[in-house]
Amino acid sequence: MRAGTLPMMLLAAASVATAFGVVYSKHMSRKTFIELQGFQAERDRMNLEWGRLLLEEGAWSSHGRVERLVRERLGMRLPRAEDVVIVRKRLAVSP
């Protein structure tokens, strides 16, 4: 075996190992990017659903709807003027 053969074989092995490392790294990078795109798509879908839920909440909690429901289901009504009593608290005066 010649003197320069061993270093050349080590360099060739190191080059092959580096090439495999680059290929593996690229593969993992692509795999992670695909996973990221999936998460972003899910985020976008959830943002759309959140917007729809906010609109629905606004519709269900509108003042007109709530007032109608309390009149129909609970029999509530606005008090007449003669039914309203105003209570005023007097401040204690120090001697």
Phi and psi restraints in degrees (value plus and minus 20) as a CYANA .aco file:
   2 ARG   PHI     -98.3   -58.3
   2 ARG   PSI     142.1   182.1
   3 ALA   PHI     -87.6   -47.6
   3 ALA   PSI     -52.5   -12.5
   4 GLY   PHI    -108.7   -68.7
   4 GLY   PSI     -23.2    16.8
   5 THR   PHI     -91.4   -51.4
   5 THR   PSI     -63.1   -23.1
   6 LEU   PHI     -81.9   -41.9
   6 LEU   PSI     -69.8   -29.8
   7 PRO   PHI     -81.1   -41.1
   7 PRO   PSI     -56.2   -16.2
   8 MET   PHI     -86.5   -46.5
   8 MET   PSI     -59.4   -19.4
   9 MET   PHI     -87.2   -47.2
   9 MET   PSI     -59.6   -19.6
  10 LEU   PHI     -84.2   -44.2
  10 LEU   PSI     -61.8   -21.8
  11 LEU   PHI     -84.5   -44.5
  11 LEU   PSI     -60.4   -20.4
  12 ALA   PHI     -85.0   -45.0
  12 ALA   PSI     -63.1   -23.1
  13 ALA   PHI     -84.1   -44.1
  13 ALA   PSI     -61.2   -21.2
  14 ALA   PHI     -84.2   -44.2
  14 ALA   PSI     -58.6   -18.6
  15 SER   PHI     -85.3   -45.3
  15 SER   PSI     -62.8   -22.8
  16 VAL   PHI     -84.4   -44.4
  16 VAL   PSI     -63.6   -23.6
  17 ALA   PHI     -82.7   -42.7
  17 ALA   PSI     -61.5   -21.5
  18 THR   PHI     -83.8   -43.8
  18 THR   PSI     -60.4   -20.4
  19 ALA   PHI     -82.1   -42.1
  19 ALA   PSI     -64.0   -24.0
  20 PHE   PHI     -83.1   -43.1
  20 PHE   PSI     -58.9   -18.9
  21 GLY   PHI     -82.7   -42.7
  21 GLY   PSI     -61.3   -21.3
  22 VAL   PHI     -85.3   -45.3
  22 VAL   PSI     -63.7   -23.7
  23 VAL   PHI     -83.1   -43.1
  23 VAL   PSI     -64.6   -24.6
  24 TYR   PHI     -83.7   -43.7
  24 TYR   PSI     -63.7   -23.7
  25 SER   PHI     -81.7   -41.7
  25 SER   PSI     -63.3   -23.3
  26 LYS   PHI     -83.7   -43.7
  26 LYS   PSI     -62.1   -22.1
  27 HIS   PHI     -81.2   -41.2
  27 HIS   PSI     -66.8   -26.8
  28 MET   PHI     -84.9   -44.9
  28 MET   PSI     -57.1   -17.1
  29 SER   PHI     -82.8   -42.8
  29 SER   PSI     -65.3   -25.3
  30 ARG   PHI     -85.1   -45.1
  30 ARG   PSI     -61.7   -21.7
  31 LYS   PHI     -82.0   -42.0
  31 LYS   PSI     -63.1   -23.1
  32 THR   PHI     -86.6   -46.6
  32 THR   PSI     -58.2   -18.2
  33 PHE   PHI     -84.4   -44.4
  33 PHE   PSI     -60.9   -20.9
  34 ILE   PHI     -83.2   -43.2
  34 ILE   PSI     -61.2   -21.2
  35 GLU   PHI     -83.3   -43.3
  35 GLU   PSI     -61.1   -21.1
  36 LEU   PHI     -81.3   -41.3
  36 LEU   PSI     -62.9   -22.9
  37 GLN   PHI     -82.3   -42.3
  37 GLN   PSI     -57.6   -17.6
  38 GLY   PHI     -83.6   -43.6
  38 GLY   PSI     -63.3   -23.3
  39 PHE   PHI     -85.1   -45.1
  39 PHE   PSI     -57.9   -17.9
  40 GLN   PHI     -87.0   -47.0
  40 GLN   PSI     -58.3   -18.3
  41 ALA   PHI     -84.6   -44.6
  41 ALA   PSI     -61.3   -21.3
  42 GLU   PHI     -84.8   -44.8
  42 GLU   PSI     -60.3   -20.3
  43 ARG   PHI     -80.6   -40.6
  43 ARG   PSI     -64.3   -24.3
  44 ASP   PHI     -83.0   -43.0
  44 ASP   PSI     -61.5   -21.5
  45 ARG   PHI     -82.9   -42.9
  45 ARG   PSI     -62.3   -22.3
  46 MET   PHI     -88.7   -48.7
  46 MET   PSI     -54.4   -14.4
  47 ASN   PHI     -84.8   -44.8
  47 ASN   PSI     -60.2   -20.2
  48 LEU   PHI     -83.2   -43.2
  48 LEU   PSI     -64.3   -24.3
  49 GLU   PHI     -83.5   -43.5
  49 GLU   PSI     -60.0   -20.0
  50 TRP   PHI     -81.2   -41.2
  50 TRP   PSI     -62.6   -22.6
  51 GLY   PHI     -81.7   -41.7
  51 GLY   PSI     -62.7   -22.7
  52 ARG   PHI     -83.7   -43.7
  52 ARG   PSI     -60.9   -20.9
  53 LEU   PHI     -86.5   -46.5
  53 LEU   PSI     -56.1   -16.1
  54 LEU   PHI     -85.1   -45.1
  54 LEU   PSI     -60.7   -20.7
  55 LEU   PHI     -83.4   -43.4
  55 LEU   PSI     -62.7   -22.7
  56 GLU   PHI     -84.4   -44.4
  56 GLU   PSI     -61.9   -21.9
  57 GLU   PHI     -81.4   -41.4
  57 GLU   PSI     -61.4   -21.4
  58 GLY   PHI     -81.6   -41.6
  58 GLY   PSI     -59.3   -19.3
  59 ALA   PHI     -88.9   -48.9
  59 ALA   PSI     -61.8   -21.8
  60 TRP   PHI     -91.2   -51.2
  60 TRP   PSI     -47.5    -7.5
  61 SER   PHI    -126.9   -86.9
  61 SER   PSI      -2.5    37.5
  62 SER   PHI     -85.1   -45.1
  62 SER   PSI     128.0   168.0
  63 HIS   PHI     -81.0   -41.0
  63 HIS   PSI     -59.5   -19.5
  64 GLY   PHI     -82.8   -42.8
  64 GLY   PSI     -61.6   -21.6
  65 ARG   PHI     -87.0   -47.0
  65 ARG   PSI     -64.4   -24.4
  66 VAL   PHI     -83.2   -43.2
  66 VAL   PSI     -63.3   -23.3
  67 GLU   PHI     -83.0   -43.0
  67 GLU   PSI     -62.3   -22.3
  68 ARG   PHI     -82.3   -42.3
  68 ARG   PSI     -62.8   -22.8
  69 LEU   PHI     -86.1   -46.1
  69 LEU   PSI     -60.6   -20.6
  70 VAL   PHI     -89.3   -49.3
  70 VAL   PSI     -50.9   -10.9
  71 ARG   PHI     -89.8   -49.8
  71 ARG   PSI     -66.1   -26.1
  72 GLU   PHI     -93.1   -53.1
  72 GLU   PSI     -70.0   -30.0
  73 ARG   PHI    -107.5   -67.5
  73 ARG   PSI     -54.7   -14.7
  74 LEU   PHI    -126.2   -86.2
  74 LEU   PSI     -27.3    12.7
  75 GLY   PHI      47.1    87.1
  75 GLY   PSI       5.0    45.0
  76 MET   PHI    -103.0   -63.0
  76 MET   PSI     135.5   175.5
  77 ARG   PHI    -169.5  -129.5
  77 ARG   PSI     146.0   186.0
  78 LEU   PHI     -93.8   -53.8
  78 LEU   PSI     121.2   161.2
  79 PRO   PHI     -91.0   -51.0
  79 PRO   PSI     129.5   169.5
  80 ARG   PHI     -94.2   -54.2
  80 ARG   PSI     142.4   182.4
  81 ALA   PHI     -79.5   -39.5
  81 ALA   PSI     -57.9   -17.9
  82 GLU   PHI     -93.4   -53.4
  82 GLU   PSI     -34.6     5.4
  83 ASP   PHI    -107.6   -67.6
  83 ASP   PSI     -29.3    10.7
  84 VAL   PHI    -108.0   -68.0
  84 VAL   PSI     109.0   149.0
  85 VAL   PHI    -139.3   -99.3
  85 VAL   PSI     108.9   148.9
  86 ILE   PHI    -122.5   -82.5
  86 ILE   PSI     104.5   144.5
  87 VAL   PHI    -128.9   -88.9
  87 VAL   PSI     104.9   144.9
  88 ARG   PHI    -132.3   -92.3
  88 ARG   PSI     116.4   156.4
  89 LYS   PHI    -114.9   -74.9
  89 LYS   PSI     107.3   147.3
  90 ARG   PHI    -106.5   -66.5
  90 ARG   PSI     119.3   159.3
  91 LEU   PHI    -100.2   -60.2
  91 LEU   PSI     115.7   155.7
  92 ALA   PHI     -91.9   -51.9
  92 ALA   PSI     111.5   151.5
  93 VAL   PHI    -119.8   -79.8
  93 VAL   PSI     109.7   149.7
  94 SER   PHI     -98.5   -58.5
  94 SER   PSI     117.4   157.4
